[in-house]
Amino acid sequence: MHRLLSSHSCSTVQELGWGGIKNGDLLQRAEGEFDLFITSDQNIRYQQNLAGRHIAILEISSNDISRIEAAGALIEEALEEIQPDEFRQLTIP
């Protein structure tokens, strides 16, 4: 993801030491640090109340890095369009 998002400042959950943190707490921490949260967790919108969040959340349909890299232009377009408090789904071909 770092290569794909080289024009953006980004960190992974593991890099931040947030690996064992549950989604609700993870989103709360991310809100304090970042403008955008990218996840492949297809259940996050059902498990968390996303209304009122002050962070953009982009749910991508795959965690397969080769598919993600191939869809780089789609992801970059979504990053340019997503609004600060928006939840958006992106299907990765």
Secondary structure as GFF3:
##gff-version 3
##sequence-region A 1 93
A	DSSP	alpha_helix	23	33	.	.	.	ID=ss1
A	DSSP	beta_strand	36	39	.	.	.	ID=ss2
A	DSSP	alpha_helix	44	47	.	.	.	ID=ss3
A	DSSP	beta_strand	56	60	.	.	.	ID=ss4
A	DSSP	alpha_helix	65	70	.	.	.	ID=ss5
A	DSSP	alpha_helix	72	81	.	.	.	ID=ss6
A	DSSP	beta_strand	87	90	.	.	.	ID=ss7
###
